[in-house]
Each structure stands twice: as structure tokens, then as C-alpha cells.
Amino acid sequence: NIVILDCGSQYTQLIARRIRELSVHSEILPWDSDAEEVLRRNPKGIVVSGGPRSCIEPDAPRLDERLLRSGIPLLGICYGMQMLAHQLGGRVERAGAAEYGRARVERASETSALLEGLPASLQVWMSHWDQVTGLPPGARAVAVSEGGALAGFEMGDGRIGALQFHPEVAHTEQGTEILRRFLFRICGCDPTWRLEDWIDRTVEEIREKVGAERVLCGLSGGVDSTVAAVLTARALGDQLQCLFVDNGLLRKDEADQVMDTYRVLDLSVHRVDAGGRFLGALAGVTDPEAKRKAIGWTFVEVFEDVAGGLGGAAWLLQGTLYPDVIESGHQGKGASVIKSHHNVGGLPEIMKMKVLEPLRDLFKDEVRQIGRLLGIPEVFVARQPFPGPGLAVRCLGEVVEPRLALLREADAIFREEIAAAGLYNQLWQAFCVLLPTRSVGVMGDVRTYAETAVLRAVESQDGMTADWARLPYDLLDRTARRICNEVPGINRVTLDITGKPPSTIEWE
Ligand code: XMP
């Protein structure tokens, strides 16, 4: 297995993910972990991550000398490269300007264990300020950037390798190939690790962590919390108690469908119908962040009320994924909060519970794969994401039941047409939004003054960026006709043709 020493990079989890994709097990440890700790794991290789610091500063992260001399293959990425260079006797300086984004590098040596067989010129992703300006004694340059700056070096037969760019980021075109060379040629790893192993290990970890204590889980009806619950139920059996709060902001028939799935999965779930309370909290609220906060607080209140009656649990289980951790600004100092995701933070502090987040290091597609392995039905696993605050952030203006009813009907029609066209699995999301604007229409010689629906369909890899989907005209035409004919109260249908950025996927 591989140890990744984390020096604070926003990409550390991405390194772990790429290594998982190559069927090798890895473990992330803080950079200042005791060397004995690291050596006890008997790693076949050590990756030193990037990080925000400058290795010239006196208290910056450093590699323990015992690891440096251990003979275990080392790969330093970005900060990791600068740190290795610095500690091995090279020179590191602050460059005049930071280098950030796509860049090209040229291979600089015939013999490079990391780059062997790759094209002479590589497209890579850079994100750094400091620069290695002098090679350590005995090292050879293996890559240089267009401006001539050092972009990678190796020592010996590649046992020590260092790259200024990020092979783990998708924009580095040969990144996976570079990591493949490190894992299999340099470290001699076997590609034997499977997601099933992740499940077994995580089940063990949950048992160790929780012991005989009780765990409470708030199920949202989404893939993430469901996978977290099924996994935890496998570890703890009936020490886990699940709550499903129907906030009245779900899509048409969704609450019943979700409960049916939980029955199939043998999860014991207590359902609370709290739609009235949520609508009460949303009365008169039109500002998007205020809506999210009102929903978040109501969720906490309902949860506290009901959880009290279920008997004390010491742990709260949450289906937090890695991208949620990043978007809510919980990772990295000064990260900006784009939208408050109410499934991160808040509740556990108030209820004085410990948090169990078994999916915290994973990405959505990995969670879906794990869901399949756990036997969760495909229709459920393949569901498109749905935001925690539900239809409230798709019902612009005030959220009141009659408008929610319109939105639910229009949304069901659009999703039905998408499914009938066989497009459901190709889209990241497809849904309707209801605007706070009425407009004039004419239906059967009668003037109407009614609401406007927007069709929103996007393609995306991870929800962080998205492109609007080019849907067939006849599908759009059928959807618009059906909505106006079948949903009295809507007389106009429009299409959202913006990507993210500059828009977000949801409208609020
Ligand atoms: P935006 O609108 O920020 O959304 O482009 C990106 C993805 O996240 C989903 N989303 C949420 N998911 N709680 C969630 O669990 C939330 O508060 C939330 N807000 C947005 C959105 O549906 C999209 O897939």
C-alpha cells in the first residue's frame, strides 16, 4: 500500500482517489506523523502532497529524515517536490509570480522512471508560487516548463521522484499514466485493491469507533445518506436508528417511493411528516440564503424533538461527501461559501453529538459504486442529485403550497419526458424551476395571467462545473405543451441555457 503524507493541499483526496482507481490501497496521514507510525505500515511508496506553505519558512512541513533515508520510493508533488529539493540540498526560491492553471512541460531526460514512454511535451496543471531553482546533488531534471523552469527531477533509478505539476488533477492529460508508473514500476504495487475492501475496512472502523453506543441517522431520501445508513447498518445492526423527515419540499410522490426503498433495504426508519412546520418557517421568506437557513433550523428543531423521543444516541451519522466538505468552505482557510449546504455542520454541535461521516473522503461516483455493491437498487443508486433544501430553492419567491403543487406537477412531466427519451442517465440533473413572475397568455380564447416554469437540464462530472444540455427540440416541445395543458396555473415554459459558471445549477 501507499502512504500519502498530507501537507495541506486541496488535492490530497484526489491523489488518494486516483490511486484507488488504479486498484491500489492508500492511506492519508498528516505530514508530521511519527516516522515509526509510517514505517509500521510497511508502505511500498510514499507520496508527499502539495500544500499552501513555503518550505523556506522555518516551521514549514518537512519530511522526517528516517523516511528520507528509508529506501522507500518517494514521490513529491508540488510543495512535496520543493520540500524534497530543499531537504536534499537543492535550492528553492519564491518565483516572481505564481504559476496557476494549464501549462505545458517538456521532457528533459531520456531516462525518467515516471515519464518513460510518454510524449515529449505534456499538458499539465500547475498551482504554485515557490520554484525549485537548483537541483539537489545527484538529481537529474526530467521535465522543464515552457519558460525553462524546473518541472520535475528524479534521483537514482527513480526511487526519489518529484513533480512541480499535479498528476492527480484531470487537466494533467497523462497524470494517471504518471501515477501508474510510480505505483507499478517504481513501487512494485499489485493492482489488487477493490472497493469491496473499502467497505470491509470501513465497516471495521465504524465498529471500532462507535463501540456499543447508539447512532442516529437523518435520511434525506438521497443516495448519500442512504449509502451511509446501509453501510452503518452492516457494521452496527440495530444500534443504528434512522429518521426520515418529510419536509414537504420533496418531488411528486417522492416521500412514499423513498420509504418503499428503505423497506426493501431492511432499514428501520421512523418517518416524520413535518411539511407544515417547514412551510411555517418559510412563510414570507424570499431570500435564497434566508430560505436555506430557515430550512436548516427547522430541520434541527424537528430532529431534536423526535430524536429525544427515540432515546439518546451518542453519534449522528451523515452522508457528507468530499465535494460537500470543500464547497461549504470547511476545508482550507478562507475558502468562500458559495451556498450553505445544510448537511454539513450545525446539527451535531447543537445536539452535542459526535459525527460519523464514513463517506467523507469519497466522490459521488464512488458512492454510487459502493451503493451498488451494498445491494441498493439501481434505480435508486442512479438517481440524480437533489438538494437538501428541496423544492424550496426551485420555487423562486415565496414558498407556499399551491405554488409547490404547480412545481411538482411540471417537474414530474419534464422528468417523465426525459426518462421516456432515454436521457435520464446521461444528464447530471433535469428539473423544473418556478419563477416568481406571472405573464399573460391566451388559452381557448381566454386571457390568462399565470406562472412561468423553467426547464433546467445540465451535464456535469461532479456538480462543480456544468454545461446546459442540448435537448432535442421535439422533447422540449412536448414537455412545454404538456405542462401548459396539464398544469392549470402555468401558461409559459422557458429553457435555461447557462452553464456553471457563471450560473449555478440550482437557481437559489
Ligand atoms: P449548485 O446549485 O451550487 O449545485 O451549482 C451543485 C450541486 O449541488 C446540489 N446542491 C445541494 N445538495 N444540499 C445538497 O445536498 C444543498 O444545500 C445543495 N445545494 C445545491 C445541486 O443540486 C447540484 O447538483
Residues whose N, C-alpha, C, O or C-beta is under 5 A from the ligand:
A	BS01	XMP	S340 H341 H342 P385 F386 P387 G388 P389 G463 T504 I505 E506
